[in-house]
Amino acid sequence: MALEITGKLLQVLPEQLGQGQNGPWLKQNFIIETQEQFPKKVCIVCWNDKAEILKNLKPGDEVKVAINLESREFNGKWYTDVKAWKVEPTTIRSSPGDFQPDPEPKFIEARAEFKDDLPF
């Protein structure tokens, strides 16, 4: 199941490091707030190389995140993860540390002048 969520980055939580059967791993959670009529806060997790993307983002940045939802059972309880597999900023950086929103498209209305040159 692949979904997409957009919102404002509220917080990047501390990195978590560990060692597993397949070697070392890196996990980092971050919180975004959706931009809906009733905004929702969502905690999303990035693993390994995906966590590196978060180092270039700051709270307040607008982001688009491609996610997968996954649940697992442990000792009779179920836990659900929201895992990011792609994180993209939706703001344009004009200089380091300075963000500006994407310019909105501007539509120009063209009006043709109508000249009535009919003889009747």
Backbone hydrogen bonds in HBPLUS format (Angstrom, degrees):
<---DONOR---> <-ACCEPTOR-->    atom                        ^
c    i                          cat <-CA-CA->   ^        H-A-AA   ^      H-
h    n   atom  resd res      DA  || num        DHA   H-A  angle D-A-AA Bond
n    s   type  num  typ     dist DA aas  dist angle  dist       angle   num
A0003-LEU N   A0067-ILE O   2.85 MM  64  5.22 170.0  1.86 155.6 158.8     1
A0067-ILE N   A0003-LEU O   2.76 MM  64  5.22 160.0  1.80 140.0 147.0     2
A0005-ILE N   A0065-VAL O   2.87 MM  60  5.30 158.6  1.92 149.9 157.0     3
A0065-VAL N   A0005-ILE O   2.77 MM  60  5.30 175.0  1.77 162.6 164.3     4
A0007-GLY N   A0063-VAL O   3.03 MM  56  5.66 153.9  2.10 156.3 163.2     5
A0063-VAL N   A0007-GLY O   2.84 MM  56  5.66 167.0  1.86 170.1 173.8     6
A0008-LYS N   A0033-GLU O   2.86 MM  25  5.21 152.8  1.94 148.7 145.9     7
A0033-GLU N   A0008-LYS O   2.87 MM  25  5.21 151.1  1.96 139.2 148.2     8
A0009-LEU N   A0061-ASP O   2.76 MM  52  5.42 172.1  1.76 165.7 167.3     9
A0060-GLY N   A0009-LEU O   2.68 MM  51  5.28 164.3  1.70 153.2 157.9    10
A0010-LEU N   A0031-ILE O   2.81 MM  21  5.47 162.9  1.84 148.6 153.5    11
A0011-GLN N   A0031-ILE O   3.40 MM  20  5.21 159.7  2.45 132.9 135.7    12
A0031-ILE N   A0011-GLN O   2.81 MM  20  5.21 163.3  1.84 155.3 160.5    13
A0013-LEU N   A0029-ASN O   2.91 MM  16  5.39 152.6  1.98 145.3 153.3    14
A0016-GLN N   A0027-LYS O   2.75 MM  11  5.08 152.3  1.82 158.8 165.6    15
A0027-LYS N   A0016-GLN O   2.87 MM  11  5.08 157.1  1.92 152.5 158.8    16
A0018-GLY N   A0025-TRP O   3.11 MM   7  5.34 149.5  2.21 147.1 146.7    17
A0025-TRP N   A0018-GLY O   2.86 MM   7  5.34 155.6  1.92 143.1 144.9    18
A0020-GLY N   A0023-GLY O   2.88 MM   3  5.13 167.2  1.90 130.9 135.0    19
A0023-GLY N   A0020-GLY O   3.16 MM   3  5.13 165.5  2.19 106.3 109.1    20
A0048-ASN N   A0026-LEU O   2.67 MM  22  4.63 159.4  1.71 147.4 147.4    21
A0028-GLN N   A0046-CYS O   2.92 MM  18  5.28 158.2  1.97 154.1 158.8    22
A0046-CYS N   A0028-GLN O   2.80 MM  18  5.28 157.8  1.84 146.7 154.2    23
A0030-PHE N   A0044-ILE O   2.84 MM  14  5.45 150.5  1.93 155.7 165.3    24
A0044-ILE N   A0030-PHE O   2.84 MM  14  5.45 170.9  1.85 165.6 167.4    25
A0032-ILE N   A0042-VAL O   3.03 MM  10  5.50 160.0  2.08 151.2 155.5    26
A0042-VAL N   A0032-ILE O   2.86 MM  10  5.50 160.5  1.90 159.2 165.6    27
A0034-THR N   A0040-LYS O   2.85 MM   6  5.34 160.0  1.89 154.8 157.3    28
A0045-VAL N   A0082-VAL O   2.90 MM  37  6.19 166.7  1.92 164.0 168.5    29
A0084-ALA N   A0045-VAL O   2.90 MM  39  6.02 171.6  1.91 163.1 164.6    30
A0050-LYS N   A0047-TRP O   3.09 MM   3  5.60 143.5  2.23 146.8 139.5    31
A0051-ALA N   A0048-ASN O   3.05 MM   3  5.61 143.0  2.19 114.5 123.9    32
A0052-GLU N   A0049-ASP O   3.23 MM   3  5.45 146.1  2.35 101.9 111.0    33
A0053-ILE N   A0050-LYS O   3.24 MM   3  5.70 145.5  2.37 108.4 116.2    34
A0054-LEU N   A0051-ALA O   3.19 MM   3  5.55 136.7  2.39 105.2 115.2    35
A0055-LYS N   A0052-GLU O   3.15 MM   3  5.59 151.8  2.24 109.5 117.2    36
A0056-ASN N   A0053-ILE O   3.21 MM   3  5.92 160.2  2.26 118.0 122.8    37
A0057-LEU N   A0054-LEU O   3.18 MM   3  5.28 165.1  2.21 107.8 112.1    38
A0061-ASP N   A0058-LYS O   3.06 MM   3  5.84 160.5  2.10 148.0 150.1    39
A0090-THR N   A0062-GLU O   2.76 MM  28  5.33 172.0  1.77 138.5 138.6    40
A0064-LYS N   A0088-GLU O   2.75 MM  24  5.20 160.2  1.78 157.1 164.2    41
A0088-GLU N   A0064-LYS O   2.88 MM  24  5.20 163.3  1.90 153.9 159.3    42
A0066-ALA N   A0086-LYS O   2.83 MM  20  5.04 160.0  1.87 146.4 153.2    43
A0085-TRP N   A0066-ALA O   2.93 MM  19  5.84 166.3  1.95 156.5 159.2    44
A0068-ASN N   A0083-LYS O   2.83 MM  15  5.27 147.7  1.93 146.1 156.9    45
A0083-LYS N   A0068-ASN O   2.91 MM  15  5.27 156.8  1.97 167.8 164.5    46
A0070-GLU N   A0081-ASP O   3.06 MM  11  5.33 158.0  2.11 151.2 155.2    47
A0081-ASP N   A0070-GLU O   2.74 MM  11  5.33 167.0  1.76 162.1 164.5    48
A0072-ARG N   A0079-TYR O   2.83 MM   7  5.44 150.1  1.92 151.3 161.4    49
A0079-TYR N   A0072-ARG O   2.84 MM   7  5.44 161.4  1.88 159.1 165.2    50
A0074-PHE N   A0077-LYS O   2.76 MM   3  5.37 160.2  1.80 157.8 164.6    51
A0077-LYS N   A0074-PHE O   3.08 MM   3  5.37 163.9  2.11 113.8 118.8    52
A0092-ILE N   A0100-GLN O   3.03 MM   8  5.55 152.0  2.11 172.4 169.0    53
A0100-GLN N   A0092-ILE O   3.00 MM   8  5.55 162.8  2.03 158.2 163.8    54
A0098-ASP N   A0095-SER O   2.86 MM   3  5.30 163.8  1.89 142.9 143.2    55
